[in-house]
Amino acid sequence: MQTLRASKCGLSTAQLPSSILDVIDSLTKAGYEAYIVGGGVRDLMLGQSPKDYDAVTNATPSQVKEVFGRRCRIIGRRFELAHVYSGRELIEVATFRAPPKKAITSAAGMILRDNNWGTIEQDFSRRDFSINALYYQPRKGIVLDFCNAVDDIKSKTLRLLGDPALRFEEDPVRMLRTLRFAAKLNFNIDPAILEVFTLEMTQLLRDVSPHRLYDESQKLFTMGHLSQVMPMLIDFDIWQQLFADLKTEITPFMARAAKNTDQRIQIGKTINPAFFYAVLLWENFLRRCDFYQAKGVVAAEARAQAGLDVLKRQATRTIIPRFAETFIREVWEMQTRLLNPKPQQIEALSGHARFRAGFDFLLLREKSGDPSTQGMGAWWEAYQTMSTDEKERAISSYNRQRAKNRRKVTTEEPVESKVSAQIEPLVKEAETRSRRSRKAPVEEKKSLTNVVSHQTDSIHPDHPILKRKRVQRDLSNVIFGPTQ
């Protein structure tokens, strides 16, 4: 172990938010050891802005609860932690871990329980990557380095502590973390890791909870380097472990959506991770729609059932929360409404709660070369910047074009009609009334009158209907009104 001065590592308390200092000071005041550890220290040394900060202490979760009271909440069963709220910020506080006295693992070697408290030296050996094993005490101004992690940061090397195969077996999610850190930090993966990163090893992810894999997938989508990590997921055989029935290729639509997601994160815009799931599963959704429509199912019902099927199948790998599933299905459904909107519903559609997400999805499809959008992505993009009068003119123009296209379709004679014209039908169909003909009702009435008069002229004079006489009724004795 080496003790380094924080200033030589480029660290100072001025870089830290008040929330993490509050947690460190409160634990120290209560008589416990407390350090900042993990990605927060690593990112500060790399000159980046940490997304969050984690603390580690020799206080047990129940003791942390005593220090912070109602501001603390204990979570986790496999790995018990304390969540401490400082203002609006959430700080995760972990207790020093020790090797388990009796290992509780699955058949594949994954640790199922890890709540054995120990010392800081024991805790260091339990961490996964060397670059995440730096302990920073801001008030003392020191950094504890147990494994030459500072050298790995300088050489940009991602190295696992201990035997890589054993560490992956203990927690297969470390494979996802390896690719995420390599893409995010632009680090080289240690050759010892690459040797054990095989297809058989990645299949251990099937033993991980689908809920946890969903959380890890969200970290991949929201780290701001999705374009870099997606090819790595395919190269390291993790793609098929995360996404059900998805082709192992990155389509132009996926690539553009990933690039757009990274750009939004870089400029500080919010993103919905479920949106990228909608992009990934779009091709599966279309194939399932075609399957149901080939069976004669109505288009709306086919889309609804296809959405349920695709998301249910994906749940075998990553369980998407119910609210996210609803969002994905609504984005898919909006595609049909945006492609062929009714003119009288365009204004209301632009104010729909899912319009923005559906429009972004449509525009990404169009820019990635999808011909089925028919230019409606650009039309909606222009529509949103128009004034009220311009919108009315645009809707009128769209309505005329829509009617023109409809007439063009109806006037084109299908092949079936040409074939049927050569064959004499067994029963001649009655001529249908044309919409354009204004005289058709009058002519039909005249022809009906002629037919009736012709039929009456042909009746024989002795026919009973002609001999029938109308009987005159005497109404003088008829009582009108209520009767008893």
ABEGO torsion letter per residue (X at the ends): XBBBBAAAAGBBAAABBAAAAAAAAAAAAAGBBBBBBEAAAAAAAAGBBBABBBBBBABBAAAAAAAAEAABBBBEAABBBBBBBBEABBBBBBBBBBBBABBBBBAAGBBABBABBBBAAAAAAABABAAAABBBBAAAGBBBBAAGAAAAAAAGBBBBBEBAAAAAAABAAAAAAAAAAAAAAGBBBBAAAAAABBAAAAAAAAABBAAAAAAAAAAAAAAGAAAAAAAAAAAAGAAAAABBGBBBBBBAAAAAAAAAAAAAAAAGBBBBAAAAAAAAAAAAAAAAAAAAAAAGBBAAAAAAAAAAAAAAAAAAABBBBAAAAAAAAAAAAAAAAAABBBAAAAAAAAABAAAAAAAAAAAAAAAAGBAAAGGAAAAAAAAAABBAAAAAAAAAAAAAAAAAAAAAAAABBBAAAAAAAABBBABBBBBBBBAABAAAAAAAAAAAAAAAAAAAAABBAABAAAABBBBBBBAAABBBEBBX
